[in-house]
Each structure stands twice: as structure tokens, then as C-alpha cells.
Amino acid sequence: MKRLALIAALAAVSVAAQAAPVTYTIDNSHTYPHFTYNHLGFSNQTHKFDKTSGKVVLDREEKAGSVAVIIDATSVNTGYAVFNEHIQAADFFDTAKHPTITFMSSKMAFRGDQPVSLVGDLTIKGVTRPVTLTITHFKCQPHPMLKVDTCGANATTQIKRSEFNMGKNAPFVSDEVTLTLAIEAVNKPAQ
């Protein structure tokens, strides 16, 4: 009887361990945060950031999770060095005073087994505002080369840059900006 109770207890511990939240570390080399806006009515311009860190915590059993993304605003890449400096100035990102952009989720919503949105706080230029990111793609599976569990997602939201004290040249350069996070994150084993 004691042996049966021990087996049941071990099985319960095993199930609990499998259902625990899993933490994934953002892979900067495969993460592409970018923003798109309209330039003088001529075209939609898209620029990116080259340095991103953070983590994703996913509890598939509980259908819950969280995301913390830290973007190095000084890594903005427009493809043109002079323009990179221009939008890092005080009228726009003001990276001398505010070198990071952050998104910290407070809720992850699911439809079935798939996350579909993230609600949280976006901080740009020292201003924090609530946003909802719509998850347009999500997939977790073992990484074929790294041999570790990996998750990837694309999520998007629209903001008004004037709400983050970055409204210079609006409405000629659109106030509305689409932010997109294309993220890959890996579950790194303990070292």
C-alpha cells in the first residue's frame, strides 16, 4: 500500500512539473522590432531596432503567460546614419535621456491553445501608456539546430507618437505608427 501511495505521489509531482511555467530568453539575433509610419503622404517607411532583450514566460496548462521586452533605442536602424542620429535627438526618441523602450505585459489572452493578444505597458521616451498587442503568428517547437524548445511570435499594435512626446512634424509625417515585434525566444537549459 505504501508503495502505491509513493508511486501516486511521484506521478503527481511529475504532472505538476510538466505544467509549470516555462521561461524563454529572447534571441536578439532572430528578433526584429520595427515601426512603420507614413512619410509626407509619399510612402510608408519602416525602420528597425538592432538590439533587443527580454523574456517570455508561458504556462500552456493554465493558458497564461507574460512578456518583457527591452529595446535598445540607440540601436535604431533606418539604413541611413544621419537619420539614425536625427531620430535619436530630443524631438523624437531622446536616447541621451531615454536609451530604452520597454513593453511589460500584464495579461496574455488565449483562444484555445494559442495566445492571441498581450495587454501591457509600453514605455517610450519616459512615457508609459497601456497598449494591446495582437498576436498574428505564434509557434513553439524544438529548435532544429539548437535542440532546445523555442517559441516565435509576431505581434502588432498602433500608437500615436504624439502621446509619447514625439509628435514633431505631425500630421505631415503621420502621428499614427504601427509597432511590430517579431520575436524568437529559447528555453535555455540551466548552466
Secondary structure, 3 states (H helix, E strand, C coil): CHHHHHHHHHHHHHHHHHCCCEEEEECHHHCEEEEEEEECCCEEEEEEECCEEEEEEEECCCCEEEEEEEEEHHHEECCCHHHHHHHCCCCCCCCCCCCEEEEEEEEEEEECCEEEEEEEEEEECCEEEEEEEEEEEEEEEECCCCCCEEEEEEEEEEEEHHHHCCCCCCCCECCEEEEEEEEEEECCCCC
